[in-house]
Amino acid sequence: MVPVNETVQCFVEVLLSNLASTCVLLLACCAAVRWYIRDSYKIGGFSQKHVFITGCDSGFGNLLARQLDQKGFRVIGGCLTEKGAKDLAAATSPRLKTTLLDVTDSASIRSAVEFVSREVEDRGLWGLVNNAGRSIPIGPTQWMQLEDFAKVLDVNLIGVIDVTLQFLPILKKAKGRVVNVASIAGRLSLTGGGYCLSKWGVEAFSDSLRRDMHHFGIKVSIIEPGFFKTGVTNVDLINADLRRLWTRLPQEIKDSYKATYLDNYMRIQGFSMNILCSPDISKVTWCMEHALTAQYPRTRYGAGWDAKFFWIPLSYLPSFVFDFVVNMFLPSPKDTRND
C-alpha cells in the first residue's frame, strides 16, 4: 500500500506540472492574440498620403498601384516604358500619376524625385516601394560572365540603393515607410547568376537602413515572396537566355557537361516552376499594403505558402540539408556512372 504522504506528494507534483504547462499555454495564447490585435491597427488619412512604386509596368508593382489607388492613396507609379505608364493610367483613377523611371540611371531617378517632390509638396512622401527587378541571366555559375552579374545587380540592388538614397529627404519629411522587395532567394541561394546575390544584398541593405532611419521615424519592411507567376519567373524568357549562355560557352566547358544537360536543365526547371509558381500575386501585394498601412508594420513578410512553410523554415536548417533539396531539382552535369 502506497503511503499517504507519497500519494499527496505525487498529486501535488502532477498538479504543479500541469499548472505550469497551462500557464505557458495561456501566455502563448495571450501573446498571439495581442500580436494579432496590434497587427490589425491601421493608420488613417490615406487620401493625404503619397506612395511611389518602382516597376509598375506589370506584376507586383502594377497590381499594388491599382490596389492602393482603390484605397484612396495618391499613387505615383514609376514605369520603365511609355506603354506601361499609359496602360496603368488607363486602368486607374485620375489621382494616380505616372512617371518614366529607369532604376539603373541616376539621372532618371533624379527626374523622378523632382516629379514626386512637386506632387507631395511639403507633406513629404509617405511610402517608397522598391519593386523593380529582373531575374535573367540565371543559370549555372560557370556559364556567366561578369557583365551577366552586373545586369541583374544594377537593377535589383544598386538600383534599390540609388532610388532609396535619392528619395530619403522627402521620406524624412513625412516620417514615411520604405518597402523593399527581396525574395526567399535572399535567404537561400537557389541558382547561379546575380539574382540571389542581389536579393541577399537587399536584405542586408534594408536591415542597416531600418536601424539608421529608426531615429527619423522612418520604418523599413522587407517582402520575401516565394514563387509567383510574373515576368521574373517567365520560363520561356529564362530558357531563351539559357540557350544564349550555352551557345557562347567555350567548347572545353561544354564538353565538361553531358550533351543532354541543357535540355534536362530546362525541362526540370520548367517542371519545377509550373508546380511552385502561384498565380495569385495578391498574396504579395497584400503584404506590401500592410507594410504601408499598418500602424505597426512588420520587419519581414513571407509572402506565399511555399515561403512560409517550406523555404523560410528550410533556411534555418544545416547547409547540407538545403544542398540535398536543391540538388533534387537539378540534373547532374556529369555521367556519374563513368566516375
Phi, psi and chi 1 to 4 in degrees:
 res  aa     phi    psi   chi1   chi2   chi3   chi4
   1 MET       -  132.8 -175.3  172.4  179.0      -
   2 VAL   -76.2  129.1  179.4      -      -      -
   3 PRO   -57.8  149.7  -21.6   31.0      -      -
   4 VAL   -62.1  -41.7  175.4      -      -      -
   5 ASN   -60.0  -40.7  -71.4  -18.1      -      -
   6 GLU   -67.5  -38.3  -71.0 -174.7   15.8      -
   7 THR   -62.6  -46.4  -56.2      -      -      -
   8 VAL   -61.5  -42.1  172.2      -      -      -
   9 GLN   -63.0  -43.8 -174.9  178.2   -3.6      -
  10 CYS   -62.0  -42.5  -71.5      -      -      -
  11 PHE   -61.2  -42.9  175.9   77.2      -      -
  12 VAL   -64.6  -41.0  170.5      -      -      -
  13 GLU   -63.7  -42.8  -72.6  177.1   -3.9      -
  14 VAL   -64.2  -42.3  170.5      -      -      -
  15 LEU   -62.3  -46.2 -179.5   62.8      -      -
  16 LEU   -64.9  -39.7  -70.9  175.3      -      -
  17 SER   -62.0  -47.5  175.7      -      -      -
  18 ASN   -65.7  -37.1  -71.4  -21.8      -      -
  19 LEU   -63.4  -42.1 -178.1   61.8      -      -
  20 ALA   -63.8  -43.8      -      -      -      -
  21 SER   -62.9  -42.1  -60.0      -      -      -
  22 THR   -64.0  -40.9  -57.2      -      -      -
  23 CYS   -63.9  -42.4  -71.8      -      -      -
  24 VAL   -62.7  -43.1  169.1      -      -      -
  25 LEU   -63.4  -42.9 -177.7   61.0      -      -
  26 LEU   -64.1  -41.1  -75.0  173.3      -      -
  27 LEU   -63.1  -40.9  -75.1  172.8      -      -
  28 ALA   -64.5  -42.3      -      -      -      -
  29 CYS   -64.1  -42.9  -69.3      -      -      -
  30 CYS   -62.9  -40.7  -71.0      -      -      -
  31 ALA   -64.5  -40.2      -      -      -      -
  32 ALA   -65.4  -44.2      -      -      -      -
  33 VAL   -64.0  -43.1  170.2      -      -      -
  34 ARG   -61.1  -43.8  179.6 -176.9 -180.0  -82.5
  35 TRP   -62.8  -42.2  177.6   86.9      -      -
  36 TYR   -63.2  -43.8  179.5   80.4      -      -
  37 ILE   -65.3  -46.0  -66.1  172.6      -      -
  38 ARG   -62.1  -38.4 -171.5  174.5 -172.3  -89.9
  39 ASP   -67.9  -22.4 -163.4   56.2      -      -
  40 SER   -87.7  -11.1   66.6      -      -      -
  41 TYR   -65.9  132.5  -69.3  157.4      -      -
  42 LYS  -116.9  154.4  -59.6  -70.2 -175.7 -178.7
  43 ILE   -80.0  169.1   60.2  166.7      -      -
  44 GLY  -118.6 -175.0      -      -      -      -
  45 GLY    67.3   40.5      -      -      -      -
  46 PHE   -55.2  -38.5  -68.2  176.1      -      -
  47 SER   -67.1  -14.6   63.2      -      -      -
  48 GLN  -103.4    7.2  -61.1  -58.4  -48.1      -
  49 LYS  -113.6  132.0  -72.6  178.0  166.9   53.7
  50 HIS   -99.9  138.5  -70.2   77.9      -      -
  51 VAL  -128.7  129.2  176.7      -      -      -
  52 PHE  -107.5  129.3 -179.4   70.7      -      -
  53 ILE  -123.4  130.0  -50.9  165.5      -      -
  54 THR   -91.9  156.0   69.3      -      -      -
  55 GLY    68.2   48.7      -      -      -      -
  56 CYS   -94.2    6.0  -74.6      -      -      -
  57 ASP   -63.3  -36.0  -61.9   73.6      -      -
  58 SER  -159.3 -177.8   61.3      -      -      -
  59 GLY    64.0 -145.1      -      -      -      -
  60 PHE   -57.3  -45.8  -58.2  145.5      -      -
  61 GLY   -62.1  -42.5      -      -      -      -
  62 ASN   -64.6  -46.3 -174.8  -84.5      -      -
  63 LEU   -66.2  -41.3  178.3   57.1      -      -
  64 LEU   -62.4  -41.5  178.5   65.1      -      -
  65 ALA   -59.0  -45.0      -      -      -      -
  66 ARG   -68.2  -37.5  -68.5 -175.6  -79.7  116.1
  67 GLN   -64.1  -48.2 -163.8  169.6  -56.4      -
  68 LEU   -69.8  -33.1  -66.2 -179.1      -      -
  69 ASP   -61.8  -41.1  179.2   57.8      -      -
  70 GLN   -66.3  -27.5  -68.9  177.0   -5.2      -
  71 LYS   -78.1  -11.7  -62.5  -79.3 -175.1 -179.2
  72 GLY   103.6   -0.4      -      -      -      -
  73 PHE   -66.0  155.9  -83.1   94.9      -      -
  74 ARG   -92.9   95.7  -64.2 -177.0  176.4  -85.8
  75 VAL   -93.0  138.8  179.7      -      -      -
  76 ILE  -122.3  115.8  -54.8  168.7      -      -
  77 GLY   -98.4  124.1      -      -      -      -
  78 GLY   -89.7  116.8      -      -      -      -
  79 CYS  -117.8  144.4  -62.2      -      -      -
  80 LEU   -76.6  -31.8 -177.8   60.7      -      -
  81 THR  -120.6  155.3   65.8      -      -      -
  82 GLU   -65.6  -36.9  -69.9 -173.2    3.6      -
  83 LYS   -62.7  -43.1 -178.4 -178.5 -175.9  -54.4
  84 GLY   -60.6  -41.6      -      -      -      -
  85 ALA   -65.8  -43.1      -      -      -      -
  86 LYS   -65.7  -43.1  -71.5  179.3 -179.3  177.1
  87 ASP   -64.2  -40.3  -70.7  -12.4      -      -
  88 LEU   -66.9  -43.6  178.2   58.9      -      -
  89 ALA   -62.1  -36.4      -      -      -      -
  90 ALA   -70.5  -24.4      -      -      -      -
  91 ALA   -96.0    4.6      -      -      -      -
  92 THR  -132.6  179.6   52.7      -      -      -
  93 SER   -78.7  166.6   74.9      -      -      -
  94 PRO   -63.2  -16.0  -22.9   32.8      -      -
  95 ARG   -62.8  -37.6  -84.6 -168.1  -45.8  -86.2
  96 LEU   -71.6  132.6 -174.4  140.2      -      -
  97 LYS  -114.3  154.1  -50.7  -68.0 -177.8 -176.3
  98 THR  -127.9  154.3   61.3      -      -      -
  99 THR  -148.1  146.7 -175.8      -      -      -
 100 LEU   -75.3  139.4  -65.0 -179.4      -      -
 101 LEU  -149.7  126.0  173.7   67.6      -      -
 102 ASP  -113.6  109.3  178.8   -5.5      -      -
 103 VAL   -70.4   -9.1  -61.8      -      -      -
 104 THR   -91.1   -0.9   66.5      -      -      -
 105 ASP  -119.0  110.9 -177.2   -7.3      -      -
 106 SER   -61.0  -34.8  -73.4      -      -      -
 107 ALA   -65.4  -39.5      -      -      -      -
 108 SER   -65.0  -38.3  175.3      -      -      -
 109 ILE   -66.1  -42.0  -62.4  170.7      -      -
 110 ARG   -59.9  -41.5  -79.8 -165.9  -63.2  -86.8
 111 SER   -62.3  -40.3  -64.2      -      -      -
 112 ALA   -65.2  -40.3      -      -      -      -
 113 VAL   -61.8  -42.7  171.8      -      -      -
 114 GLU   -63.3  -42.4  -68.6  169.9    1.6      -
 115 PHE   -62.0  -47.6  179.3   86.9      -      -
 116 VAL   -66.2  -38.8  172.8      -      -      -
 117 SER   -60.2  -38.6  -64.0      -      -      -
 118 ARG   -67.4  -35.3  -70.3 -166.7  -64.7  -90.6
 119 GLU   -71.0  -43.5  -69.6  -67.5  -40.5      -
 120 VAL   -83.6  -23.1  -56.4      -      -      -
 121 GLU    52.7 -131.0  -62.5  177.8  -24.8      -
 122 ASP   -81.9   -8.4  -66.9  -27.0      -      -
 123 ARG   -71.0  -27.4  -72.5 -172.9  -64.8  -89.6
 124 GLY    81.6  174.5      -      -      -      -
 125 LEU   -98.2  122.6  179.9   64.6      -      -
 126 TRP   -75.3  -43.8  171.9 -107.4      -      -
 127 GLY  -135.4  136.6      -      -      -      -
 128 LEU  -121.1  121.0  167.8   63.8      -      -
 129 VAL  -112.9  109.2 -178.4      -      -      -
 130 ASN   -86.5   92.4  -78.1  -54.5      -      -
 131 ASN  -110.1  -25.8  164.5   75.4      -      -
 132 ALA   -56.6  135.9      -      -      -      -
 133 GLY  -165.9  166.2      -      -      -      -
 134 ARG  -144.3  159.7   64.5  176.5  -66.4  169.6
 135 SER  -113.4  -38.9   59.3      -      -      -
 136 ILE   -87.4  146.6   56.5  176.6      -      -
 137 PRO   -79.4  134.2  -14.3   28.5      -      -
 138 ILE  -130.0  156.5   58.7  172.0      -      -
 139 GLY   150.1 -168.5      -      -      -      -
 140 PRO   -56.8  137.9  -26.8   35.7      -      -
 141 THR   -58.5  -40.2  -59.7      -      -      -
 142 GLN   -68.9  -15.6 -164.9  179.1   16.8      -
 143 TRP   -79.8  -10.9  -63.3   14.7      -      -
 144 MET   -89.7  154.5  -57.3  -70.4  162.2      -
 145 GLN  -116.5  166.3  -63.6  176.5    2.6      -
 146 LEU   -56.1  -40.3 -175.5   60.4      -      -
 147 GLU   -66.3  -24.5   56.2  -94.9   27.6      -
 148 ASP   -66.3  -41.5  -64.4  -42.5      -      -
 149 PHE   -64.6  -42.9  -72.6   92.4      -      -
 150 ALA   -62.9  -37.6      -      -      -      -
 151 LYS   -56.9  -40.9  -74.6  176.5 -176.2  175.9
 152 VAL   -81.7  -44.7  179.7      -      -      -
 153 LEU   -61.9  -35.9  -70.6  166.5      -      -
 154 ASP   -61.9  -34.1  -77.6  -10.9      -      -
 155 VAL   -86.1  -53.5  175.7      -      -      -
 156 ASN   -77.6  -25.9  -66.0    3.4      -      -
 157 LEU  -121.2  -60.4  179.6   56.5      -      -
 158 ILE   -61.7  -38.0  -56.5  -57.5      -      -
 159 GLY   -63.1  -42.9      -      -      -      -
 160 VAL   -61.2  -43.8  168.0      -      -      -
 161 ILE   -66.1  -46.1  -65.5  170.4      -      -
 162 ASP   -63.0  -46.3 -162.4   -2.4      -      -
 163 VAL   -60.1  -46.1  168.3      -      -      -
 164 THR   -62.9  -47.6  -57.1      -      -      -
 165 LEU   -60.3  -40.3  -67.5  178.0      -      -
 166 GLN   -73.8  -26.5  -66.4 -158.0   44.8      -
 167 PHE   -91.5  -11.7  -86.3   95.4      -      -
 168 LEU   -55.8  -41.8  -84.8 -179.9      -      -
 169 PRO   -56.5  -41.2  -28.3   37.0      -      -
 170 ILE   -83.0  -19.8   53.1  177.1      -      -
 171 LEU   -69.9  -37.5  -80.4  163.0      -      -
 172 LYS   -66.0  -30.9  -71.9  168.7   76.6  172.5
 173 LYS   -60.7  -38.9  -74.8 -176.3  179.5  179.9
 174 ALA   -96.6   -1.2      -      -      -      -
 175 LYS    47.4   56.3  -64.6 -177.3  178.6 -179.8
 176 GLY   -90.9 -154.8      -      -      -      -
 177 ARG  -125.2  144.3  -51.1  -81.1  173.5   88.1
 178 VAL  -117.9  127.5  178.1      -      -      -
 179 VAL  -120.9  112.4 -179.1      -      -      -
 180 ASN  -106.3  129.7  -70.6  -25.6      -      -
 181 VAL   -89.8  108.4 -179.1      -      -      -
 182 ALA   -99.3 -128.9      -      -      -      -
 183 SER  -178.1  164.4  168.1      -      -      -
 184 ILE   -64.6  -19.6   51.9   93.8      -      -
 185 ALA   -72.2   -5.2      -      -      -      -
 186 GLY   -84.9   -3.1      -      -      -      -
 187 ARG  -115.4  -31.4  -70.4  172.5  174.3 -101.3
 188 LEU  -131.0  126.4  -60.6  163.1      -      -
 189 SER   -84.5  100.8 -169.9      -      -      -
 190 LEU   -89.1  -20.6  -63.3  169.0      -      -
 191 THR  -156.5  166.7 -175.4      -      -      -
 192 GLY   -81.4  172.9      -      -      -      -
 193 GLY    99.7 -174.1      -      -      -      -
 194 GLY   -85.9  -10.6      -      -      -      -
 195 TYR   -63.5  -54.6 -174.4   76.6      -      -
 196 CYS   -63.8  -39.3  -64.9      -      -      -
 197 LEU   -57.7  -44.4  -59.8 -178.6      -      -
 198 SER   -65.8  -39.4   67.6      -      -      -
 199 LYS   -72.9  -33.6  -64.4  -55.5 -178.1 -178.4
 200 TRP   -62.4  -40.3  -77.9   64.6      -      -
 201 GLY   -64.4  -38.8      -      -      -      -
 202 VAL   -62.5  -40.2  167.9      -      -      -
 203 GLU   -60.7  -47.9  -64.1  -94.7   -3.1      -
 204 ALA   -66.2  -43.6      -      -      -      -
 205 PHE   -61.4  -42.1  172.7   67.9      -      -
 206 SER   -65.8  -38.9  -58.5      -      -      -
 207 ASP   -63.5  -45.4  -77.8  -22.9      -      -
 208 SER   -69.6  -37.9   58.6      -      -      -
 209 LEU   -63.0  -41.9 -179.0   71.7      -      -
 210 ARG   -59.4  -44.9 -178.0 -176.5   66.2 -106.5
 211 ARG   -67.9  -40.9  -70.4 -171.7  -67.0  -91.2
 212 ASP   -69.7  -39.1  -67.8  -18.8      -      -
 213 MET   -86.1  -10.8  -69.0  -63.1  105.8      -
 214 HIS   -55.1  -36.3  168.0   75.0      -      -
 215 HIS   -67.5  -19.0  -54.3  -71.1      -      -
 216 PHE  -106.4    9.0  -59.3   97.0      -      -
 217 GLY    82.6    7.6      -      -      -      -
 218 ILE   -91.0  131.2  -66.1  176.6      -      -
 219 LYS  -104.9  140.4  -66.2 -179.8  172.5   63.2
 220 VAL  -121.6  128.3  179.6      -      -      -
 221 SER  -123.2  148.9  -63.9      -      -      -
 222 ILE  -116.0  129.6  -56.2  168.2      -      -
 223 ILE  -100.4  128.0  -47.9  -63.5      -      -
 224 GLU  -119.7   80.8  -62.6  174.7  -27.6      -
 225 PRO   -70.6  150.1  -14.1   28.6      -      -
 226 GLY   -81.3 -140.1      -      -      -      -
 227 PHE   -95.0  126.7  -75.3   85.0      -      -
 228 PHE  -136.1  154.3  -70.8   88.5      -      -
 229 LYS   -79.2   98.9  -71.6 -173.7 -177.0  -63.0
 230 THR  -140.3 -177.7   65.7      -      -      -
 231 GLY   -61.1  -29.3      -      -      -      -
 232 VAL   -65.5  -31.1  168.3      -      -      -
 233 THR  -106.9   18.0   56.1      -      -      -
 234 ASN   -66.6  110.8 -173.9  -54.5      -      -
 235 VAL   -64.7  -37.0  174.1      -      -      -
 236 ASP   -61.7  -44.2  -68.3  -24.5      -      -
 237 LEU   -67.0  -41.4  -65.1  178.2      -      -
 238 ILE   -64.0  -43.4  -67.2  172.2      -      -
 239 ASN   -67.3  -39.2  -75.2  -13.9      -      -
 240 ALA   -61.6  -39.1      -      -      -      -
 241 ASP   -72.5  -34.0 -165.1   66.9      -      -
 242 LEU   -61.7  -39.4  -78.3  169.2      -      -
 243 ARG   -63.1  -39.9  -67.4 -170.9 -170.0   94.3
 244 ARG   -61.7  -44.9  177.6 -173.4   68.2   84.5
 245 LEU   -62.0  -41.2  -63.8  174.8      -      -
 246 TRP   -66.1  -44.2  174.5  -99.5      -      -
 247 THR   -65.6  -25.7   55.9      -      -      -
 248 ARG   -91.8   -3.2   75.4  177.8 -172.8 -171.0
 249 LEU   -68.6  143.3  -73.6  175.8      -      -
 250 PRO   -60.1  148.2  -21.2   31.9      -      -
 251 GLN   -58.9  -33.0 -169.1   59.9   43.2      -
 252 GLU   -60.3  -40.4  178.2 -175.4   -0.9      -
 253 ILE   -72.6  -40.3  -64.3  179.2      -      -
 254 LYS   -58.4  -41.8  -73.4 -177.0  179.5  179.0
 255 ASP   -65.2  -21.3  -68.6  -17.9      -      -
 256 SER   -78.9   -8.4   68.3      -      -      -
 257 TYR  -108.9  159.0  -71.2   81.3      -      -
 258 LYS   -60.5  151.9  -70.8  179.7 -175.3  176.7
 259 ALA   -63.5  -28.5      -      -      -      -
 260 THR   -96.7    6.4   58.3      -      -      -
 261 TYR   -61.3  -46.9 -178.3   77.9      -      -
 262 LEU   -59.2  -47.3  175.4   61.9      -      -
 263 ASP   -63.1  -42.2  -70.4  -23.7      -      -
 264 ASN   -64.2  -40.8  -70.7  -22.0      -      -
 265 TYR   -61.6  -47.6 -170.4   98.7      -      -
 266 MET   -67.3  -37.5  -68.3 -168.9  -62.0      -
 267 ARG   -65.5  -47.8  176.2  176.3   54.9   79.3
 268 ILE   -67.3  -39.4  -66.7  172.8      -      -
 269 GLN   -64.0  -42.9 -178.1  170.7 -110.8      -
 270 GLY   -63.2  -41.3      -      -      -      -
 271 PHE   -62.9  -44.2  176.8   75.4      -      -
 272 SER   -64.3  -44.4  -59.1      -      -      -
 273 MET   -62.6  -40.6  -72.0  -68.8 -164.9      -
 274 ASN   -64.6  -32.8  -73.8  -27.0      -      -
 275 ILE   -77.8  -44.1  -68.5  175.8      -      -
 276 LEU   -81.6  -34.9  -66.7  171.4      -      -
 277 CYS   -75.1  123.6  -70.6      -      -      -
 278 SER   -90.2  138.6  168.3      -      -      -
 279 PRO   -79.8  -12.1   29.0  -33.9      -      -
 280 ASP   -88.0   83.4 -175.4    8.9      -      -
 281 ILE   -76.6   -5.7   64.7  173.3      -      -
 282 SER   -65.5  -20.9   66.8      -      -      -
 283 LYS   -61.7  -31.9  -67.1  175.2 -177.8  174.9
 284 VAL   -80.4  -45.7  179.1      -      -      -
 285 THR   -68.3  -26.0   57.8      -      -      -
 286 TRP   -63.2  -42.0  179.7   89.9      -      -
 287 CYS   -62.4  -42.7  -65.6      -      -      -
 288 MET   -61.4  -45.5  -64.0  172.1  168.4      -
 289 GLU   -62.3  -42.3 -179.3 -176.0  -39.7      -
 290 HIS   -62.0  -41.3 -172.9  -86.9      -      -
 291 ALA   -62.5  -26.7      -      -      -      -
 292 LEU   -92.0  -24.0  -67.7  165.6      -      -
 293 THR  -112.2  -15.1   59.9      -      -      -
 294 ALA   -75.6  142.0      -      -      -      -
 295 GLN   -66.3  -32.1 -169.1  170.2  -18.0      -
 296 TYR  -125.8   80.0  -56.0  102.1      -      -
 297 PRO   -65.7  151.5   25.7  -34.9      -      -
 298 ARG   -78.2  157.3  -55.5  174.6 -158.0  169.6
 299 THR   -72.9  -42.6  -60.3      -      -      -
 300 ARG  -132.6  143.2  -79.9  176.0  167.5   78.5
 301 TYR  -125.1  115.7  -67.2   81.4      -      -
 302 GLY   -83.5  118.6      -      -      -      -
 303 ALA  -107.3  118.5      -      -      -      -
 304 GLY   105.2  145.8      -      -      -      -
 305 TRP   -64.7  -35.2  -66.0  112.0      -      -
 306 ASP   -65.4  -36.2   62.0  -37.3      -      -
 307 ALA   -66.8  -47.5      -      -      -      -
 308 LYS   -67.2  -42.9  -70.2 -175.0  175.4   76.4
 309 PHE  -109.3   -3.5  -63.7  109.3      -      -
 310 PHE  -128.9  -63.2 -175.8   68.5      -      -
 311 TRP   -69.2  -47.1  -62.2  112.7      -      -
 312 ILE   -66.0  -45.9  -67.4  176.2      -      -
 313 PRO   -59.0  -37.8  -26.6   35.4      -      -
 314 LEU   -61.9  -31.2 -175.5   61.0      -      -
 315 SER   -66.8  -17.7   70.4      -      -      -
 316 TYR   -92.7   -6.1  -69.6  102.2      -      -
 317 LEU   -85.7  164.1  -63.5  180.0      -      -
 318 PRO   -57.9  153.1  -24.5   33.6      -      -
 319 SER   -59.9  -35.8  -63.6      -      -      -
 320 PHE   -65.0  -28.4   75.4   86.7      -      -
 321 VAL   -69.0  -46.6  177.3      -      -      -
 322 PHE   -62.7  -43.4  169.9   66.3      -      -
 323 ASP   -59.4  -40.8  -69.5  -12.0      -      -
 324 PHE   -62.3  -44.3  174.1   78.6      -      -
 325 VAL   -64.0  -46.3  171.2      -      -      -
 326 VAL   -65.4  -39.9  172.1      -      -      -
 327 ASN   -63.9  -22.8  -74.4  -26.0      -      -
 328 MET   -66.8  -26.2  -70.8  173.7   57.2      -
 329 PHE   -94.1   -3.0  -70.2   92.7      -      -
 330 LEU  -125.5  145.0  -65.0  174.3      -      -
 331 PRO   -75.7  157.7   29.6  -34.5      -      -
 332 SER   -79.3  137.2  171.4      -      -      -
 333 PRO   -75.5  -13.4   27.1  -34.5      -      -
 334 LYS  -125.3  157.2  -64.9  178.5   65.7  179.2
 335 ASP   -83.8   97.6 -170.1  -14.7      -      -
 336 THR   -66.3  -14.2   53.8      -      -      -
 337 ARG   -68.6  -23.2  -67.0  172.9  -60.6  177.6
 338 ASN   -92.5   -2.5  -63.1  -30.9      -      -
 339 ASP   -82.1      -  -69.7  -15.1      -      -
